[in-house]
Structures are given as structure tokens and as C-alpha cells.
Amino acid sequence: METLGTEWLIEAMGCRPDALRDVKTLATLFDCVIAELQLRPVTEPVWHQFPGEAGVTGFVLLAESHLACHTWPEQQSAAFNLFCCKPRPDWPWAETLREMLGATEVNIRQMHR
């Protein structure tokens, strides 16, 4: 059976709460993923900042499928989902999330559809 695409499920723990509330930081992260994997957005990213000390949800529709994130500053955690219908190389999620969000632990699962 032919692979229809690859999905990455990424969980980052031990993150800095301030980074998980900062749309600018998360938008920069999206920009890095999109540029370095040569993805093609068909819309601008959409961001929802929850009120108070809560987190952020972000989504961008790609020609290849989508990139999404959800953050929980109160839990110091974030979840990312990238689905690509065309093969892409592995991306340095762990290193980048440690650098940009202060993650102390990053779990990456890759699923072939």
C-alpha cells in the first residue's frame, strides 16, 4: 500500500509558561517549520489566545495538509501536529522546542498513513 502521508505528533513538557502564552514566539516557531520543511501555506496562520494565564491554539492550512499547536502554560506543556501528504525529512523538533520554549522533555511520534 502506498503511503498517503506522514503525521508527526509532538508533545513538549517542562516549557516556560510565558513562551506558551506568547503568540509571537509560537508564530516564529511555525515560520521555522514551514520554511525549513519547504511547506506551502494556503492561508495565514490563525491564532486564538485564551484569556488570562491560559494558552494559545494555532493552526495553518498547508497545501500539504496542516500544522497545529495547543499550549497549556499551567501544565508547562504544548502539543503540535504536522501532517504532510508528501514525504518530508525529519525536523529537529526536540532541539528547537528546547531552545524556543524551554522544553525539558519532548516526545515525537511519527505515523505513516
Long-range contacts (C-beta under 8 A, 24 or more apart in sequence): 3-87, 3-112, 3-113, 4-85, 4-113, 5-64, 5-65, 5-83, 5-84, 5-85, 5-86, 5-112, 5-113, 6-83, 6-84, 6-87, 6-88, 6-110, 6-111, 6-112, 6-113, 7-81, 7-82, 7-83, 7-84, 7-110, 7-111, 7-113, 8-80, 8-81, 8-82, 8-83, 8-91, 8-93, 8-108, 8-109, 8-110, 8-111, 9-79, 9-80, 9-81, 9-108, 9-109, 9-110, 9-111, 10-79, 10-80, 10-81, 10-82, 10-93, 10-97, 10-106, 10-107, 10-108, 10-109, 11-77, 11-78, 11-79, 11-106, 11-107, 12-77, 12-78, 12-79, 12-80, 12-97, 12-101, 12-103, 12-105, 12-106, 13-76, 13-77, 13-103, 13-104, 13-105, 13-106, 13-107, 14-76, 14-77, 14-102, 14-103, 14-104, 14-105, 15-71, 15-73, 15-76, 15-77, 15-78, 15-97, 15-101, 15-102, 15-103, 15-104, 16-76, 16-101, 16-102, 17-53, 17-73, 17-74, 17-76, 18-73, 19-100, 19-101, 19-102, 20-55, 20-56, 20-71, 20-72, 20-73, 20-76, 20-77, 20-78, 20-101, 21-49, 21-53, 21-54, 21-55, 21-56, 21-71, 21-73, 22-56, 23-47, 23-49, 23-56, 23-58, 25-100, 25-101, 26-56, 26-58, 26-69, 26-71, 27-58, 28-100, 29-69, 29-96, 29-97, 29-100, 29-101, 30-58, 30-60, 30-67, 30-69, 32-96, 33-67, 33-82, 33-91, 34-60, 34-62, 34-67, 36-91, 37-84, 37-88, 37-89, 37-91, 38-88, 39-63, 39-64, 39-67, 39-84, 39-88, 40-64, 64-88, 78-103, 83-113
